[in-house]
Amino acid sequence: MVGRLRMSHERDAWLVLAHIVEPGDAAVARLITEFGPAGLLDRIRSHGTGLRHGDGLAARAEGVSAASALEAAARVGARLVTRVDREWPTQLDALGGFAPLALWVRGAADLRLLALRSVAIVGARACTPYGEEVARSWSARLAGESWTILSGAAFGIDAAAHRGALSAGGTTIAVLAGGVDVPYPRAHESLIARIVDEGAVVSETPPGQSVRRQRFLSRNRLIAALSRATVVVEAAERSGTAATARAAMQMSRPVLAVPGPVTSPASAGCHRLIREGEAALVCDVPDVLSMLDLAHRVTRSDGTLGGVAEARRRDRDSLAPRERTVLDALPTRGAAGLAEMMRSAGLAASDVMASLSILVSGGWVGETEDGWQLKRAPRA
C-alpha cells in the first residue's frame, strides 16, 4: 500500500513538472537526479531551486495539479504517460536526465508496444520528388513487414513516410513539437487525425501549446530515442534532420542514410553523414531490414560472407559500454532477474532496466517470466 501511494505521489509530480518545464531543460534534469520529481516540485513551489528561471517555473506551477492535468488531457482526447506507467516506452530511458517528464498520447494503440518495433523515417521539408517517393514506398514496405513508421508530421519526407505506412495498412507514430491537439502544420490536420485513428500522436508539450523553435529541436531527440533506427532520406547540409541523426548516434542507435544525386542540395546532408562514417548507406528496403536484424550476415574484407557469429561480434562493438556490461552480466544459460543483474553488472536498477530495454529492442535479449536471457542467433 505504501509503495502504491509513493508511486502515485511520484506520478503526480511528473504530471505537474511536465506542464511547467520546457522539454530538454538541462538544469532541471540535474535537479531531478538530485532531489527526485516530488522533491524538485516542492522546491520550485517554495522558490528554493536556485535556478535563474526558478521564479518563472514557480509562476507556471500556480494552479497546476495532477487532477487538472488529467482533466485537460481528457478534454482533447489524450492520455498522460509517465515513467512509472506500463505504457512508458523504456527505450526513452537512454536519454538519461533528458528523457521526457511525461508524454501526451492520442490514439488507442499502446505506445510502448508500437515503439518496440519502430523505424524513424526523417528528412527535408523541401524534399524532391525522388526523396518523397523513397520515403513513401519504403515506409509502405517496412509497414508491410510489421514495422511502425515514426516521424514528425512535417511537410516533405515526414508526411510521405506517414502516408506510405497508412497506405499499406500499417501503423505510424507522429511526434509533434506542440500540443497533441494543435495540428502542425495546419495543412496536415486531416493526416494527423488519421494517424490518431491508425496509430498514435505523441508530444511532451501540454495541450494547447504552440510550436517553438526550441521545441522542434527537443522533438528530434524524442524521435531518435523512440525508434530502433533512424533513416535519413534527404537532408540539407545544415538541418534539423542532422540533429535527429546526432541524437540517435549518441544513443548508439543505427543511423542509415539514402544517397541521392551529387548535384542535389537536398542530399548533401545524407552524403556528409555517409562520408564521415556517421551513417550507413542504404539503397533499398532489404538494406534497412538487414541493418535492423542484428543477426544478419556481413561481408568480410576479402569479399566472402561472414557468419552470424561474426556479425554479432561486430554489432556488439557498436553497443555503448553500459549495454555491453549488462550483456556480459547475463548468464549463458537460463534467465536472470533484476536483482541478480544489478549484482552481476554492478549497476543501479535504472541503468540495468534502461540497458535491458535497448538490448531487448536490439534483439540481443529476450524477456521471460523468470527475467531476461540471452537470445540465440539463428543459423546462418
N, C-alpha and C positions, 0 to 999 in steps of 0.2 A: 504493500500500500504506500509506504514512504517513497519507494522507488518510483512509483507511478506519479505521485504528487510532484516529486522533484523533476521528472521528465516533463510533466505538464507545465511546471513553472519555467523550465528552460525553453520549452517550445513557445510559450507566451512571449518570452524575452526576444527570441529570434524574430517573431512576427512584428514586434514593435520596432526593433532595430532596423528591420528591412524597410520600414516606412520612413526612417529618419536619416539613414546613412546612404551616401552615394555609393553605387557599386564600385568595388576595387579600391576603396579608401585604405591606403597602406597604414596610416597611423591608427585607424580604428582596428584594423586587423591585428596589429601588435597588442593593443589593449585587450582585445577579446582573448588572445592567447594567454595574457597575464591574469585577467580577472574573470574570464568566462562571460557569456552573454548577459546573464542576470546581474552579475557584479558590475559590468560596464554600464548597463542601463541605469542602475542605481546612481552611479557616479555622474552620468550625463544629466539626470534629473536634479542632482544636487550641485551641478556646476563644478564637479570635482575631477574632471578628466585631465586637466592641464593642457588640453588641446587648444590651439589658436582659434579653431572654429567650434569650440565646445559650447559657447553661448548659442550659436546657430542651431546646433543639434538639440540643445535643451528647449529652444523655442519650437522646433519641429515636434518634439516629444509631447508638448502640451496637448492634451485632449486625445492622444492616440493610445488605444488599448488593444489587447488581443481580440476582445469581443468586437470592437469597432472595425478592426482589420478584417476579421472573418465576415462580418456583415457587408463590408464594402466589396469584398471579393465575390460574395454570393450574388450581389446585385448585378454584376456584369457576367454572371455565369462561370466564374472561375473558382478554383480552389487553391489554397496555400499549402505548399510542401516545404518542410524544413528538414534540417539534418537529422532530426530524431524520428522522422516519419518513414514508414516502409517504402513509400514511393520515391524517396530520395535517390537519385542516381549516384551511387557511391563513387563512380569514376570522377565526379566533381571534386572529391577529396584530394585528388592530385594537385589541385590549385593551392592546397595548404590554407594559409590565412587569407588568401584572396578568393576562396570559394564563396559563392553567393550566400547571403544570410538567409534567404528564403526565395522560393520561386512561385510565381503565379502561373497557373496552368489552366488552359481552356481545352476541352476535348475529353471524351470519355476514355480514351486509351490510357493505359498505365505508362507514365513517363519512364519509369525505371526500366520496364521491360522493352519499350521501344528503343531506348538509348543503348541497351546492351549490345545491339547488333545494328549500329548506325554508322553511316559514312557521311561526312560533310562534303558537299559539292559547292564550292565558292568561286567567286571571280568578279570580273569587272561589271559595273553597271552599264557602261557604254561598250557593250560587247559587240563582236562582229557576228554575222550570220553563221560563220564557221563555229565560233565558240558557243553560240546559242544551240546549234544542232548537236554538238558534242554533249553539252550539259543535259539537254532534253533526252537524247537517245540513250546515253549511258545511264542516266538516272532510271529510265524505264527498265532497262535490262537488269540493273542492280536490284531494283524493286522486285522484279520477277524472280530474283534469287533470294528473296525474303530479307533484303537489307532495307533498313529505314533510311530515307534520304533526309539529311539535315542541312538547313541553310537559313538565310536571314530575311527572306521575303522581299528583298530589294528588287529594283529593275535589273534587267540583264540576266546574268548567269544564275542568280538566286531563283528568280521566277521560273526560268526554264527548267531548273532542277526540280522544283516543286511540281510543276506541271507534268514533267516527264514521269515522276513517280505516280502521280494521280492517274495519268492516262493508262498506266499498267495495272491499275487496281491495287497499288501498293500503299504504304504508309509513309508519311513525311512529317517532320517537325520544323516549325518556323520559330526562330528565336528573334524576338523583337527588341528594339532599343528603347521603346516607350512602353506604356501600359498595354496589357493584352486586349484592352477594349478600345485602343487607339490605333486603327489600321494605318500603317505607314509603309510605303507611300499610299495615299488615299485611293489612288487608282487601282490598288490591289485589294480593295475591301472585299470583293467577291471571292478572290483567290484565298485570302486569309480565312474567310468564312467556310470555304470548302475544306481547308486544312483542319479547321476545328472539327468538322464532321468526320474526316477520314484519318486524322492523326492527333496532333497536339500543337498548340500555340503557347509559347513559353516566354516569360520575361522575369527579370529580377527587379523591375521597376514597378511601383504601385499603380493600380488602375487610375486612369485619368491623366497620368503624367505624359508629357510630350517628349519627343526625342531631343537629345542634345548631342553635340559633337563627342563629348567625353563618354556618353552612354553607348555610342557606336563602338568606340574603342574597347570598352568593357564588355560589350556584347560579343566581340570577336573572340575573346578568351573563353567565353562560355561555349561558343560553337565548337572550338577546338577541344575543350575538355569533355563535352558530352559525347563526341564521336570517337570511334576507334581509329579512324584515319581521316586525313583531310586531303581532298583532291582539288587542286587549283587548276581551273580550266583556262582562264585568261586573266591576266593581271598586268597593269602598267608597272613601270619601273618603281614608282613610289605609289603605294595604295594601301587601303585598309585591309585588303586581302593578304598583303605581306605580313600584317600584324597577326592575322589568324594563323598563318604558317609559322611564324616565330613562336606563338603560344603553344602550338602543337609540338614543335621541336623541343621546347623547354620541358615538356612532359614526356619526352621520348615516344611521342606518337608519330606514326609514319606520315610523311608529307609527300604527296605524289603530284607531279606537275605534267600538264599536257603541252607538248611542243606545238608551235604554230609557225607561220611564215616568218622568216628572219626579218622581213621588211615591215612586219606588223607591230606597231607600238603596243597593241593590246596584249601581245605575247611576250613583251620584253621582260616583265617580272617573272614569268614562268622560266624563260631561258636563263635568267640570272640565278634563280633557285637551283636549277639543274647544274649550271656551270660551276657554282660554288659548293656543290655537294650537299646542299640543304634539302633537296627533294629528289626523289627517284623519278625517272622519266617513264611515263605510261602512255601507250599508244592505242590501247583498246580496253574493253571491259575485262577480258581474261587477264591482262596485266594487273588491273586493280585487284581482281579476285585473288591472284597469286600472291600479291603483297599482303592481302588481308589474311591469307592462310599461312600461318607460321610454320606449317609442316610441308610447304611446297618444295620442289626440287630447286637446286641452284646450279649455275654453270660455273665450273672451275676455270681458272685462267688458261688451262690448256684446251678448253673447248669441250671437255667431257662433262657429263651430267653428274653432279654430286647427289648423294642420297639424302634421305630425310634427316638422319642424324647430323650430317654436316650442315644442313640448312638450319636446324635448330641451334647448333653451336654458334653459327654466325649471327642468327637472330638474337640469341641470348646476350651477345656482346652489346647489342643496341639497347638493352634494358638499363634503366637507371640503377645506381648502386643499391638503393633501398630495395628495389624489386628483386635484384639478384640475391641479396641477403635473405629475403623471405623465401625465395625459390630454393635456395640451398638448405634452408631450415626444414623443409618438408621431408618427411620420411620417404625412402624409396619404395616402401610397400605400406599399404594401409593409409588411413586418414589421420589427421591431427586436428585437435580443437584449438580454439583461440588461446587459451591459457598455455598450452604446450608450445604453440607457435611463438608466443611472447617470450617464453623462457629460452627456446632454441635460438631465436633470432636476436634476442636482447633488445627488442624494440617495444615502444609503447603500443597499447591496444589500437589507438587511432592510426598509427603508422602501419601496423600489420594489416588492419582492415582495408586501408587505402591501397596498399600494395596488392593484397589478395584480389581486390576488385579489378585492378589493372591486369593481373595475371589471369583471372578468370575470363575477362573480355578478350584477352590476347590468345586464349586457347592453351595456356600453359597448365592451368589448374582447374580442377572440377570441384564443385561443391556437393557434398553428400550429407546424409543425416548425421554422420559421425564427425563432420568437419570438412576439411579440404584435403585433396590428394592430387598427386601429380597425374597429368594426363599422358597416356602413352601415345607416341607418334604413330600414325597409321603406316602400314607397309608402303614403301615406295613402289 
